């Protein structure tokens, strides 16, 4: 883990040196490009949320949650399983 951290630190130090080695004008230009990209991404997400909320009909279907085990097996058998387990435990003690 220490080796990975040391490698990452060296990598980030190299990136920092490369960044500082760029002319100031290039740094400003890259910063502006990243900001414009972030602004476009944010505007896209806000637009998508606005579009999705405006087209919804504001209706929500609320239903009871059904147990999938009860759907697949016989409910009468499941009700008796507790008493069967208790009976088996009683008989196992002897």
N, C-alpha and C positions, 0 to 999 in steps of 0.2 A: 504494500500500500504506500509505503514511504517512497519507493522507487517511482510509482505512478505519479505521485504528487510532485516529486522532483522534476520528472520529465515535463509535466504540465507547467510548472513554474518556469522552466527553461524555454518552453514553447511560447508562453505568454510574454516573457522577457524579449524574445526575438521579435514577436509581433509588435511590441511597444517600441523597440528600436527602429523597426521598419517604418512605423507610423511617424515617429519623431524625425526620421530621415526624409520624409516627404516635404516638399515645399509647402509653405503656409497656405498658398492659394489652392493647392490640391487638397489639403486637409479640409479647408472650408467647402470646397466643391463636393467632396465625398460626404461630409456631414450634411450638406444640403440635400444630396441625393437620398441619403438614408432617412432624413426627416420627411421628404416628399413621399417616399415609399410608405413610411409609417402613417402619414396623413391619409394617403389613398386607401390603405388597408383599413384604417379606422373608419373612414367614410363609407367604405364598402360594407363593413359589419353593421354600422348604424343603419345604413340604407336597407340591408337585408332584414334586420329586426323590425324596422318601421314597416316594410312591405308585408312581412309575415303577420304582424299585429293588425295591420289595417284590413287585410283580406279575411281574417278569421271572423266567424259568425258568433263569437263569444258564447258558444254552447259547450258545456263540458258534460260528458257522460260519466256518471258515478255509479259503479256497480260493486256488489259485494265480492270480496276475494274468495275464491273457492279453493279448497284444499285439493291438490292434484291426486293425492293418495286416495281420497274418497271417490274420485271419478274412476280410478282404475280397478279398485277392489270392492268387494261386497261390504257395505257399511255394517251389516249385522255381524260379520266375522270380526271387524275391527273393534266393535263394542265389546265383544267377548274376549278379546285378546288379553286384557288386563287381568281378568279373573283366571284365565288359563295360565298366565305367567305366575300369578300368586299361588295357584294350586301346585304348579311344578316346583316352586321354591319350597313349599311346605313338605312335599313328598321327598325332595332331595335332602332335607335335614335328617331324615330317619336312617 
